[in-house]
Amino acid sequence: MITVVTAAAGEAWESAAVQNMEATPDLHLGRRCVDVPDLLVMAAANNAQIALVSLALPGLDADTIYRLGQHQIRVVAVVESTAAHRAHALGIGSTIGPHDLDGLATFLAGLSMPNAVGPETVAATADEAGTVLAVWGPAGAPGRSTVALNLACEFAALGHQTLLIDADPYGGAIAQMLGVLDEVSGLLAASRAANAGTLESVAEFAYRVGDNLALLTGLPRAALWAQLRGGAIDSLFARARAESQVVVVDCGFSLESAEILDSGAPRRNQLTLQAAENADRLVVVGTADPVGLTRLARGIHELREAVPGALFDVVINRHRPEMGWSTDQVSDTLHRLTRMAPIAFLPNDQRATDRALMTGRSLLEAAPDAPVVRAIRKLASKLESNLVQPAQ
């Protein structure tokens, strides 16, 4: 028995759908929902497997579809074929025409569960899809943004069309690092379009940094995090993956998810968690001092719990041999605590990083021969060989 709820916004097809369900033993009408809140209440109560909706329903957006999917609800839009693209843009993977409802039972029986959100919103084959690389690290400013920015620059220098997304919900910094003073957040603007189902291209919201590099600027004020919605985030990442060969994401530090899912309220760390979940691989950044290494070890365990099955590499940033810890000692200590060893040590090159920051340029532009640039270039080449196809 399949339980179906409808949310038709008063459209004429609802009566035909209800009649069809009443005449079909395998279908049960759970409720005729009057609006989005009513629909979400039914989902939270686990009283349905399928939601039959109209795109004219006020308040229906990508986040609504995402939240229904979290409750294992498969969403089906009743639309004419000419409007099916609008449904797919919202993350609705299944549509049926209003004149095809006589075959509703057969159609619904053939659907897989739960609702697919994200991949179906973008028409891209696996061969065409780009790689998403998320850069994460624990609290304490280990240099996530610096590593993310300069890895993106190195990928671009290798000939890959690269998109850098500043996705730190506690406030973006990459725009300031590159001297971009525009207060308009590309991330926020693109996510709003994705939530409304009108996101045609991430590139139209991105700031062009170079021939192969674009930047989706982050939140200019930390308080704006509440305007980012889960469904929009997944749609944005799917679109970014379809448009770019490499997508580098600068994440926030916190992986806490203590917020109650059923509340429907935005969750501050959702952006970081979804970035990690959407990533093909993560670069985990830490420092090799007693405090930084402790935070890094704990952070690796937290990451494994928060994103089970995530593939990641560890990078030690701002390494200082004068502290008395050799790379071998750091590797052995971290491996003993986490069963992971760093794949790269980036030297503490304060002169080069200061020059880049004060001139609003990347390290590659400001100090191309600096030791830290050579180390990041080597890291980018290592990651490229594992993640992306060589540039043509």
C-alpha positions in Angstrom: 0.0 0.0 0.0 1.4 3.4 -1.0 0.2 6.4 0.9 0.0 9.6 -1.1 -0.6 13.1 0.0 -1.6 15.9 -2.4 -0.8 19.6 -2.4 -2.5 20.9 -5.5 -3.1 24.6 -4.8 -6.7 24.2 -6.0 -5.8 22.9 -9.5 -8.4 20.9 -11.3 -6.2 17.8 -11.6 -6.5 17.0 -7.9 -10.1 15.7 -8.2 -9.0 13.3 -10.9 -6.0 12.1 -8.9 -8.2 11.5 -5.8 -10.7 9.5 -7.8 -8.0 7.4 -9.3 -6.5 6.7 -5.8 -9.9 5.8 -4.4 -10.4 3.3 -7.2 -7.0 1.7 -6.8 -6.5 -0.8 -3.9 -2.7 -0.2 -3.8 -3.0 3.5 -3.3 -4.2 5.3 -0.2 -4.9 9.0 0.0 -3.3 10.3 3.2 -4.4 13.9 3.1 -5.2 16.8 0.8 -2.7 19.3 2.1 -3.7 23.0 1.8 -0.2 24.6 1.9 3.5 23.9 2.4 3.4 23.9 6.2 0.6 21.3 6.1 2.6 19.2 3.7 5.7 19.3 5.9 3.7 18.4 9.0 2.5 15.3 7.2 6.1 14.5 6.2 7.4 14.9 9.8 4.7 12.5 11.0 5.8 9.9 8.5 2.3 9.5 7.2 3.1 9.2 3.5 5.6 7.9 1.0 4.7 10.1 -2.0 3.7 13.8 -2.3 1.8 14.8 -5.4 2.3 18.5 -5.8 1.5 21.5 -8.0 4.3 24.0 -8.9 1.7 26.7 -8.2 1.7 25.8 -4.5 2.7 29.0 -2.7 6.1 28.6 -0.9 7.1 25.5 -2.8 10.9 25.8 -3.2 14.0 23.7 -3.4 14.3 23.6 0.4 10.8 22.2 0.7 11.7 19.4 -1.6 15.0 18.8 0.3 13.1 18.6 3.6 10.6 16.2 2.2 13.4 14.0 0.9 14.9 14.0 4.4 11.7 12.4 5.6 11.9 9.8 2.8 9.0 11.4 0.8 9.2 11.0 -3.0 7.9 14.2 -4.6 6.0 14.0 -7.9 5.0 17.2 -9.7 1.9 17.2 -11.9 2.9 19.5 -14.8 2.7 19.8 -18.5 5.8 18.5 -20.2 6.8 22.0 -21.3 7.1 23.0 -17.6 9.0 19.9 -16.4 12.3 21.8 -16.4 11.0 24.0 -13.7 10.2 21.0 -11.5 13.7 19.5 -12.1 15.3 22.9 -11.2 13.6 22.6 -7.8 15.0 19.1 -7.3 11.9 17.2 -8.2 13.0 14.2 -10.2 9.6 12.8 -11.3 6.8 14.5 -13.2 3.5 13.3 -14.6 1.1 15.2 -16.9 -2.3 16.2 -15.7 -3.9 14.2 -18.5 -2.0 11.1 -17.6 -3.4 10.5 -14.2 -5.4 7.5 -15.3 -2.1 5.6 -15.2 -1.1 7.1 -11.8 -1.0 3.8 -9.9 1.4 2.2 -12.4 3.5 5.4 -12.5 3.9 5.6 -8.7 4.6 1.9 -8.4 7.6 2.3 -10.6 9.2 5.0 -8.6 12.2 4.4 -6.4 12.5 5.7 -2.8 13.4 8.1 -1.3 13.1 11.3 -3.3 16.3 12.1 -5.2 17.5 15.6 -4.6 20.5 17.1 -6.3 21.9 15.0 -9.1 18.7 15.0 -11.1 18.5 18.8 -11.0 21.4 19.1 -13.5 21.7 17.5 -16.9 25.3 16.3 -16.8 26.7 12.8 -17.4 29.3 11.3 -15.1 32.0 11.9 -17.7 31.1 15.6 -17.9 30.8 16.2 -14.2 33.6 18.0 -12.4 35.3 17.2 -9.2 34.4 18.8 -5.8 37.2 19.2 -3.3 36.3 20.6 0.1 38.9 22.2 2.3 38.2 21.7 6.0 40.0 22.1 9.3 39.2 22.3 13.0 38.8 25.5 15.1 41.8 27.7 15.6 42.4 29.2 12.1 44.8 26.6 10.8 44.7 28.2 7.3 41.7 26.7 5.6 41.0 29.7 3.4 44.7 30.2 2.5 45.0 26.6 1.4 41.7 26.6 -0.5 42.4 29.8 -2.3 45.9 28.8 -3.4 45.0 25.2 -4.3 42.3 26.7 -6.6 44.8 29.0 -8.2 47.2 26.1 -8.8 44.4 24.0 -10.4 43.6 26.9 -12.6 47.3 27.3 -13.5 47.3 23.6 -14.5 44.6 24.5 -17.1 41.4 23.4 -15.3 38.3 25.5 -15.3 38.1 26.1 -11.6 35.4 27.5 -9.3 36.3 28.5 -5.8 33.3 28.7 -3.3 33.7 30.5 0.0 31.3 28.4 2.0 32.2 29.4 5.6 28.9 30.1 7.5 30.8 32.1 10.1 31.8 34.7 7.5 33.8 34.6 4.3 37.3 35.9 4.0 38.5 34.9 0.5 37.0 38.1 -1.1 39.1 40.2 1.2 42.1 38.1 0.6 41.8 38.9 -3.2 40.9 42.5 -2.7 37.3 42.1 -3.8 35.4 44.8 -2.0 31.9 44.1 -3.4 29.6 43.4 -0.5 27.2 41.3 -2.6 27.6 37.7 -1.7 27.7 35.4 -4.7 27.0 32.4 -2.6 23.9 34.0 -1.1 22.6 35.2 -4.5 23.2 31.9 -6.2 21.6 29.9 -3.4 18.5 32.2 -3.5 18.2 31.5 -7.2 18.7 27.8 -6.6 16.0 27.8 -3.9 13.5 29.5 -6.3 14.4 27.1 -9.1 15.8 29.8 -11.3 19.5 29.0 -11.1 20.6 28.7 -14.7 24.3 29.1 -14.1 26.6 29.6 -11.1 28.9 31.6 -13.3 26.5 34.5 -13.5 27.0 35.0 -9.8 30.7 34.4 -9.7 33.6 36.9 -9.7 36.1 36.2 -12.5 39.6 36.1 -11.0 41.5 34.8 -14.0 41.2 32.9 -17.2 40.5 29.6 -15.5 39.4 30.7 -12.1 36.1 32.2 -10.7 35.1 33.0 -7.2 31.7 32.6 -5.6 32.1 35.1 -2.7 31.0 34.2 0.7 28.9 35.9 3.4 30.0 39.4 4.2 28.3 39.2 7.6 28.1 36.0 9.6 24.4 36.7 10.5 23.4 36.0 6.9 24.0 32.2 7.4 20.3 31.8 8.3 19.3 32.7 4.7 21.1 29.6 3.2 18.7 26.6 2.7 19.6 23.0 2.5 17.9 22.2 -0.8 19.4 25.2 -2.4 22.9 24.2 -1.2 22.7 20.8 -2.8 21.3 22.2 -6.1 24.1 24.8 -6.1 26.8 22.2 -5.7 25.3 20.0 -8.4 25.2 23.0 -10.8 28.7 24.0 -9.9 30.0 20.5 -10.5 28.3 20.4 -14.0 29.9 23.8 -15.0 33.4 23.4 -13.7 36.2 20.9 -14.0 37.3 21.5 -10.4 35.2 23.0 -7.6 37.2 24.0 -4.5 35.1 24.7 -1.4 36.4 26.6 1.6 34.4 25.2 4.6 33.7 26.4 8.1 35.2 24.7 11.1 32.2 23.3 13.0 30.6 19.9 12.3 28.1 20.0 15.1 24.6 19.0 14.1 22.8 19.2 17.4 19.9 21.2 15.9 16.6 19.3 15.6 16.0 18.3 12.0 12.2 18.3 12.3 12.1 21.9 13.5 12.6 23.1 9.9 14.7 25.9 11.1 18.0 26.7 9.3 21.1 25.0 10.8 24.2 27.0 11.0 26.6 24.2 10.2 24.5 22.7 7.5 26.5 24.4 4.8 29.7 22.9 6.0 28.2 19.4 6.4 26.6 19.5 3.0 29.8 20.7 1.4 31.6 17.7 3.0 28.9 15.3 1.9 29.0 16.7 -1.7 32.7 16.5 -2.0 34.5 13.8 -3.8 37.4 14.3 -1.4 38.3 16.6 1.5 41.6 18.2 2.3 41.9 18.4 6.1 44.1 21.3 7.3 45.9 21.4 10.6 49.0 22.8 12.3 51.8 21.0 14.0 52.0 22.7 17.4 50.7 21.0 20.5 47.3 22.7 20.4 46.9 22.5 16.7 47.8 18.8 16.5 45.4 18.0 19.3 42.6 19.8 17.6 43.5 18.2 14.3 43.3 14.7 15.7 40.0 15.3 17.4 38.7 17.0 14.2 39.5 13.9 12.1 37.5 11.7 14.5 34.6 14.2 14.4 34.8 14.3 10.6 34.6 10.5 10.4 31.5 10.6 12.6 29.8 13.5 10.8 30.4 12.3 7.3 30.8 8.5 7.3 32.7 7.2 4.4 34.3 10.5 3.5 37.6 10.3 1.6 40.1 12.8 2.9 43.8 13.7 3.0 45.6 15.6 5.8 47.8 18.6 5.2 50.0 20.2 7.8 50.1 24.0 7.3 52.5 26.6 8.7 55.1 23.9 9.6 58.0 25.2 11.6 61.0 22.9 12.0 62.4 25.3 14.6 59.8 24.1 17.0 61.7 20.9 17.3 59.2 18.5 15.7 60.4 16.9 12.5 58.0 15.9 9.7 58.6 12.2 10.7 57.7 12.9 14.3 54.5 14.8 13.4 53.5 12.0 10.9 54.1 9.3 13.5 52.2 11.1 16.2 49.2 11.8 14.0 49.2 8.3 12.6 49.2 6.9 16.2 46.2 9.1 17.1 44.1 8.8 13.9 45.6 6.1 11.6 46.2 8.9 9.1 49.5 10.5 8.0 49.9 13.9 6.3 50.4 13.9 2.6 52.0 17.4 2.6 53.7 19.8 4.9 53.3 23.5 3.9 56.1 25.7 5.4 55.4 28.7 7.5 56.3 31.5 5.0 55.0 34.6 6.7 56.7 37.0 4.4 55.1 35.5 1.3 51.6 35.2 2.9 51.8 38.8 4.2 52.8 40.1 0.7 49.9 38.2 -0.9 47.4 39.5 1.7 48.5 43.1 1.6 48.4 43.2 -2.2 45.1 41.3 -2.6 46.7 38.6 -4.7 47.2 34.8 -4.5 50.5 33.4 -3.3 51.2 32.3 -6.9 51.0 35.9 -8.1 52.6 37.6 -5.2 55.5 35.3 -4.5 55.7 32.7 -7.3 59.1 31.4 -6.1 58.3 31.2 -2.4 58.8 27.8 -0.7 55.1 27.7 0.3 54.1 28.1 -3.3 56.3 25.2 -4.4 54.7 23.1 -1.6 51.2 24.0 -2.6 52.0 23.3 -6.3 53.3 19.9 -5.4 50.1 19.2 -3.3 47.9 20.3 -6.2 49.7 18.0 -8.6 49.3 15.1 -6.2 45.5 15.8 -5.8 45.1 16.3 -9.5 46.5 12.8 -10.3 43.9 11.3 -8.0 40.8 13.4 -8.7 40.7 15.1 -12.1 41.5 14.3 -15.7 44.6 16.2 -17.0 43.7 19.4 -18.8 43.6 19.0 -22.6 
